[in-house]
Amino acid sequence: MASPPEFLQLDSIQVAPLLLGWTIRRELPEGVIRLKIVETEAYHQDDPASHSFSGLTKRTAPMFKTGGTIYVYFTYGMHYALNIVTGPAGRGEAVLLRAAEPLEGIKIMQQNRHLTEVKMLSNGPGKLAQALGIKDTQLSGSRLNSAKKILNKSSIFLEPPVVPVDPKDIMASPRVGISKAVDQPWRFYIKDNPFVSGYNKSR
């Protein structure tokens, strides 16, 4: 079984910008969905805005697994959000995938999102999870794949970029939708990418 990329063992603040340009792929009965990651946010256990700040719970247990684990949570009573756990086991940190650019399986994503406007399919964490067909937290705690075929129940794959993102095109800003540690510049996105969510103020 192929292991997730080694850089996922780094801390979340390092990993969040490194994930930009990588491809998330999901294989569903309807077909394959592929999206390029264009916006991320870092969270860790010393961060008051993180779910892991209060320690290990049933909900946050996946965050305390080794880097490359999937963490899915339900928020605002209506949305699911997809995260990639980072760092060593026991640390409690993850990167939220905030937005991605559709590459393949657009018709499937349109069906999942119940809309046709491509730019609106995955330009936010709830939208991205819905576009991927994530409807519950069943995937939370499973391992991310980095192979070309299904190896376990997750059917979520991480693939390297064909062309890496130029570091000068990686922007940083405060995170979105939180009430604690609001000034930390731990949101990262690809400059001028039209699929980034509407929060483009950088530092």
C-alpha positions in Angstrom: 0.0 0.0 0.0 1.4 3.4 -1.0 1.9 5.8 1.8 0.8 9.5 1.8 3.6 12.0 0.9 6.3 12.4 3.6 5.8 16.1 3.9 2.4 15.4 5.6 4.5 14.5 8.7 5.5 18.2 9.0 3.5 20.6 11.1 0.2 22.0 9.7 1.6 25.5 9.1 4.4 24.1 6.9 2.1 21.7 5.1 -0.8 24.1 4.3 1.1 26.1 1.6 2.8 22.9 0.3 -0.6 21.3 -0.5 -1.4 24.1 -3.0 -1.4 22.7 -6.5 -1.8 19.1 -5.4 -4.8 17.2 -6.7 -7.5 15.6 -4.7 -9.1 12.7 -6.5 -12.2 10.7 -5.4 -13.5 7.6 -7.2 -17.2 7.1 -7.0 -19.6 4.7 -8.7 -20.5 7.6 -11.0 -16.9 8.2 -12.0 -13.7 10.0 -11.1 -13.6 13.5 -9.6 -10.4 15.5 -9.6 -9.7 19.0 -8.2 -6.6 21.1 -7.8 -6.2 22.4 -4.2 -6.0 26.3 -4.4 -6.8 27.4 -0.8 -5.9 25.9 2.6 -5.9 26.8 6.3 -3.7 25.4 9.1 -4.9 24.4 12.6 -3.0 22.8 15.5 -3.5 21.8 19.1 -1.9 25.0 20.5 -4.3 27.1 18.4 -7.5 28.3 20.2 -9.3 28.1 16.9 -8.6 24.5 16.4 -10.9 21.6 17.3 -7.9 19.9 18.9 -7.2 22.8 21.3 -9.4 21.2 24.0 -7.7 17.8 23.6 -8.6 14.4 22.4 -12.3 13.7 22.0 -14.4 11.2 19.9 -14.9 13.9 17.3 -11.3 15.1 17.1 -9.6 11.6 17.4 -8.6 11.6 13.7 -6.6 14.8 14.2 -4.3 13.0 16.7 -3.4 10.3 14.2 -0.4 10.4 12.0 -0.1 12.8 9.0 -2.1 11.5 6.0 -5.3 10.7 7.9 -8.6 12.2 6.7 -10.6 14.4 9.2 -14.2 15.3 8.2 -16.4 17.3 10.5 -19.9 18.8 10.4 -20.3 22.5 10.9 -23.0 25.1 11.1 -25.6 22.4 11.2 -25.4 22.0 7.4 -21.9 21.6 6.0 -19.2 19.0 6.0 -15.5 20.0 5.7 -12.5 17.9 4.5 -9.2 18.1 6.3 -5.8 16.4 5.9 -4.2 15.5 9.2 -0.5 16.5 9.5 2.4 15.9 11.8 3.2 12.9 14.0 0.7 10.7 15.9 -0.5 12.4 19.1 0.1 16.0 17.9 -3.5 17.0 17.0 -3.3 19.2 13.8 -4.7 19.3 10.3 -5.1 21.4 7.2 -8.5 22.4 6.1 -9.1 22.2 2.3 -10.9 25.5 1.7 -11.2 25.6 -2.1 -10.2 23.7 -5.2 -10.3 24.0 -9.0 -12.4 21.4 -10.8 -10.3 19.3 -13.3 -12.3 16.2 -14.0 -15.8 14.8 -13.3 -17.4 18.3 -13.5 -20.8 16.8 -14.4 -20.7 14.6 -11.3 -19.8 17.7 -9.1 -22.6 19.6 -10.7 -25.0 16.9 -9.7 -23.6 16.7 -6.2 -23.9 20.5 -5.8 -27.2 20.9 -7.6 -25.9 23.7 -9.7 -24.1 24.3 -13.0 -21.8 27.3 -12.5 -18.3 25.7 -12.4 -16.7 28.5 -10.5 -19.2 27.9 -7.6 -18.7 24.2 -7.4 -15.8 24.1 -4.9 -14.9 27.6 -3.9 -15.4 27.1 -0.1 -14.9 24.2 2.3 -18.6 23.1 2.5 -18.9 23.4 -1.3 -15.7 21.3 -1.8 -16.9 18.5 0.4 -20.3 18.5 -1.3 -18.7 18.5 -4.7 -16.7 15.4 -3.7 -19.9 13.6 -2.6 -19.0 13.8 1.1 -22.3 13.5 2.9 -21.3 12.3 6.4 -18.2 11.8 8.6 -17.7 8.1 7.6 -14.3 8.9 5.9 -13.0 10.6 9.1 -10.1 8.6 10.5 -9.3 6.7 7.3 -6.0 7.0 5.5 -5.4 9.2 2.4 -4.3 7.3 -0.6 -1.4 8.2 -3.0 -1.8 5.3 -5.4 -3.5 5.0 -8.8 -6.1 2.5 -7.6 -8.4 2.1 -4.6 -6.5 0.6 -1.7 -8.9 1.2 1.2 -12.4 2.4 2.0 -11.5 6.1 1.7 -11.3 6.4 -2.1 -9.7 9.8 -1.5 -6.4 10.2 -3.2 -3.7 12.9 -3.2 -1.6 13.4 -6.3 1.4 15.7 -6.9 1.0 18.7 -9.3 2.2 18.4 -12.8 3.7 21.9 -12.5 4.4 22.9 -8.9 3.0 26.3 -7.8 5.6 29.1 -7.9 6.3 30.2 -4.3 5.8 33.8 -5.3 2.2 33.0 -6.2 1.4 31.6 -2.7 -0.4 34.3 -0.7 -1.0 34.2 3.1 -3.8 35.9 5.1 -5.8 35.5 8.3 -8.1 32.5 8.4 -11.9 32.8 7.7 -14.9 32.3 9.9 -13.2 31.9 13.3 -13.5 34.0 16.4 -10.2 33.1 18.1 -6.6 33.6 16.9 -8.1 35.7 14.1 -4.9 37.5 13.2 -2.7 34.4 12.5 -1.8 34.4 8.8 -2.4 30.7 8.4 -4.7 30.8 5.4 -2.8 30.1 2.1 -4.1 30.4 -1.5 -2.9 30.7 -5.1 -2.7 34.3 -6.2 -5.3 35.3 -8.9 -6.8 31.8 -9.1 -10.5 32.3 -9.8 -11.6 29.2 -7.7 -10.3 30.7 -4.5 -13.1 31.6 -2.1 -14.2 35.3 -1.9 -11.7 36.2 0.9 -8.6 37.4 -1.0 -7.1 40.0 1.3 -3.4 38.9 1.8 -0.6 39.9 4.0 
